[in-house]
Amino acid sequence: MMPVLRSIPSRYKPMATVAQLHRPVLLEEVLTALQVRQDGIYVDATFGRGGHSRAILERLGSEGRLLALDQDPEAQQAAEQRFSADPRFVFVRASFSQLAEIVTEQGWLGRVDGVLMDLGVSSPQLDCAERGFSFSQDGPLDMRMNPAVGESAAQWLATASEKDIVTVLKDLGEERFAKRIARHLLAARQEAPITRTAQLAALIAEAMPYRELHKHPATRSFQAIRLHVNQELPALDAALAGTPSLLAPGGRLAVISFHSLEDRRVKQFMRREARGQTLPRHLPIRGEAPGKQFRLLGKAIRPSEAEVAANPRSRSAVLRVAERLS
């Protein structure tokens, strides 16, 4: 099977150096969780710069297959540069919310041995000021995983109501000063459009009554706006919902999350699918509960002290693993 690689926008430059330096989080733990077999079929639903995919391919034999998804054009470019010559590798540029649909198109429904989801923004995205994800570098206020789809953060902030901004900052950033920040942003945009990351970060800092130790005042707001612009939580829900149908019996689902909103959704999904349908206590049901599709494998896994020391951004990572029942 030949790789699926679509055309790459010319404004994106080669990313070989970034791809080579990118450190995949919880790599050994992920490989252990997936139990990669030489002839297995696996899905990296969030390719990023291919660190996890590379390690999976190293363990696959000639009969093994790996499908990778990502909506970021720079991820597509990294996939082409690193793996386009590998016949075991298939890349599709798409959101992981389309996971079940794309696996079905490959003819792998019910045959996949392992699915990996590494959620959130990647280090290369954060480190590229032009992508607009980071408050530590000045750049265009974009924040879109796929810059060709939807409205940017700047476009949303230009028209959002105070109520909408408050709701996003509270619900997606758990920001206690959401109302103060929203009012300050609305006042500021009357004077000039908010179009730069440094500009937005400074405005948020101005609205805060005090600063937390070791935490930038814009951290939660940037997270919230990014999650909203990319609709990341609905996409996660859609991706998770499709996994039971595409996994083979004994297939593994491994999900890495980086903040409580994501991790809570993953944990609740896995527990719900492991619990099955809740029935009245007096019914004489034998065997597994109806609708039970997974079993949980151990507790949440976190990076070792050595990994955190080598890669501080891994500090908040949480890996959860579940196995498809027969």
N, C-alpha and C positions, 0 to 999 in steps of 0.2 A: 504494500500500500504506500503510495507516494504522499509526501507532505502536502497539505493545503496551505499555500502561502499567497496572500493577496498583495497587491501593489502597496508600496510604502510612500507616504507623502515626502516630497523632496526636501521640505524644510527641516526634516529630522536628520541629523547627522549621525555617522556611525557611532555605535555605543559599545564597541568591543572592550575598551578599557574598563568602562563601568561594569559590564557583564562579568569580566574576569575578576573584579575586585568585590563584587557583591557577595555577602555572606548569608546563606540561607539559615534561617532560625530553626533551632531544634532539629538539625538535620539527622543525626543518628537516631534520635527518638522517633522521628517520622518514619525512617526506614524500618525500624523495629516494629512500629505500629502497623505498617502496611504489609509486612512480611513478603517483600518483593520476590516473586518466583521468576525463573528464567523464561517461562512460557506464558506469563500472566499478562493481563490487560489492565492498564492503569490510566488514571486521569489526573492530571495536574490542572485543576480548575482555575487557578490563579497563577499563571506562568511567571509573571514578574520579569526577572532577568535570567531565569532558567536554572538557578542553583539546585533546587529540589529535582527538577527534571533531569539534569545532568547525572545526579547520583542514582536516580531510578534507572536511567538508560544504561549506566555502568553495570547494573545487576541483571539486566534483561539479556536473554539469549536471542538468537536470530528469529525465533518464533514469537517473542514478546512484542507488545505494542504499547505505545504511550500516546495519549491524546492530551494536548495542552490547549488551554483557552486563555485569552486575555483580550480586553478591549482597547488597551493602550497601544498606539502605533509604535512606540519605542520598544515595547515587548515583542511585537511582531518582528521588528528589525533585529532584535537580539536572537530570536528564534531562527530567523533566516541565516544569520551569520554563523551561528553555532551548530545547528542541527539539520539544515536543509538537505544535506547529503545522506542522512540516516533514514533508510526505508522503514524503520520501526516507528518513526516519529511523525505525528500528524499535528499541525497547528491550525487552529481556527480563531480568527479574530472576532471575538464576541464576548459579551458579558456572561459571567458564570450563572446568571439567572436563566440562561438558555441551555443549561447543562443537559437536562434530560432529552430535549429536542435534538441536540447535536449528537449525543450518544446514539439516539435512535437512528439518525441519518447514517451513522457509521455501521449500523447493523449489530451493535454491541449491547442492546438492551437485555438486562438480566445476565450479562456475561462478564461484567467488570469486576476485577479482583480487588481494586483499591481506588479510593477517591481522596485526593488531598485538596483542602482549601486553606490558603494562607491569606487571611483577611487584611483589609486596610490598605494603606498607602505604603509603597516600597521605599527603601532608602534612596535608590536612584531618582525616584520622583521627588522626594523631599529635598535632595541635594541639587536639583536643577531649578534655579531661581525662575526660569521662564515658565515653568509649569504652575507656579503660584500656590503651591501647597504649604510653604514654610513661612513662618513669621520671622525667622532669623536671617533671611535674605530678601532683598527687595526685588520684586519682579511683578509682572502683570498679574492681576488678581483673577486667576482662572479657576484652578482646582478641579477641572474635569479630568476624569480618568481617560476619557476619549474626547479630545478637544474638538472633534467634529460634530459632536452630538449634544443637544440641549443647550441651556444657557449657562454662562460662566457665573462665578461668584459675584463678579462686578455687576453683571447684568441683573442678577437677582436682587442685590442690595440697592440697585438704582430704582427699583419699583416696589419692593416689598413694604408692606404696611408695618407699623410698629407692632401690632398684634402678631403678625406672621414672624417677625424677627424674634420676638419674645418667645414664641412657641418653639421655634427651632433651637434657640440657645438653651432653653430649659429642657426640652425633651431629648435633644440629641447631644447636648454638651453638659447637661446637669449644672448649668451656670446659675448660681444663686443671685447674681447681679444682672440678670438678663434684661430687666426693664430699664435699668440705668444705662446699660450699653445701647439698647435699642433707641432710646430717646436721644442719646448723644450722637449716634450714627445718623439719625434722621435730621438732626440739626446741622450736622457737618455736611451732609449731601446737599443742603440748600445753598451752601457756599461754593462747593466744588464736588464733582463726581468722585466716588471712592473707587479708584482703579488700580491701586498698587498694594502689595502685601504689607510693605513697611508703613504705609499710610493707614491701613486698617488696624494693624497692630498698635500703632501709636494712639489711635482714637480709642481703642478698647482700653488701653492702659490709662488714658486720661479719665475714663469713666469709672474706673475701679476705685473704691474708697481706701483700699490698702492692698499690698502685695503679699502673696504667699511665699514662704521661704522655698527656694530651689524650684520655683514654678513660674514660668512666664505668664503674665496676666491674660494673654491672648490664647493660651493653650486650649481651653475648653471651647471657646468661640470658634476658633479655626476648625477644630474637630467637628463641631456641630454644622457649620456651613458646608464643609466638605461632604459630610454624610448626606446632607440635604440635596446639594447640587447633583451628587451622583446617585441618589436614592439607594444607598448602599444597604440599608437594613431590609427594605422590601426585596432587593435582589438576593440577599442572603436567605431570606425566608423561601423564596422561589427555588433557589439552588438546593437547599436542604430538603424541601418537599419532594424533589425529584429523585433523591438518592435511593430510596428503597426499591424502586422499580428497575433501576439500572444495575444495581449490585447483584452479583452472583451469590448463592448461599455460601456463607463464610467470608464474603467480601468485607473489606474494612473501609470505614469512613473516618478520616483523621482531619480535624479542623483546628487551626491555630488562630486565636483571636488576640487582640491587643488592648481591648478596653471592655468595661463591664457590660455595656449595652450589647455588644456582639456576643460575648461569652455567655451572658444570660440567655440569649436566644438559642445558642447552640446547646447549652445544657438542658434547657427546657424541651427542645426538640428531641434530643437523644433520650431523655427520661420518659417523655410521652410515648415515643415509639418502642421503648423497652418495657413500658408498663402495659400497653395495649388498652383496649376498651374497658372502661370502668363499669361494672355491672352491679346490680343489687346484691347484697351479701347473701340473701337467702337462696339464690339460684344455685343449683347443684352443678357447677361447671367443673369439668375435669381437664387436665392438661393445661396448655398455654392459654392465656387470656386472648380473646378474639382481638385481631388487629395488632398483635404484638409482632414487631418486625426486626427489632435489634436487641442485642444484649450489650450492656456497658462493659468496657474493658478497663478496669482500674479507675484510679482517681485522676484528677487533672494533673498534667505534667508541666513543670516549669523549668526554665533554663538553669543549668548548673552555675555555680559561682564563677567557674572558669569561663563559661560562655559569656556571661554578663560582663566580666572583666575585659574580654576580647571584643565584645560587641555590646556596648551599653544600651543600644536601642532594643535589644532582646529582653530587657528587664521585665517588661510587662506582658510578655508572651505567655499564653496558656494553651496547651494542647489537650484536646479531648478526643477519645477514640471509641467507636462502637462497631460491632460486628453484625452483619446481616444474618438472620436466622434462616434455617433451611425451610 
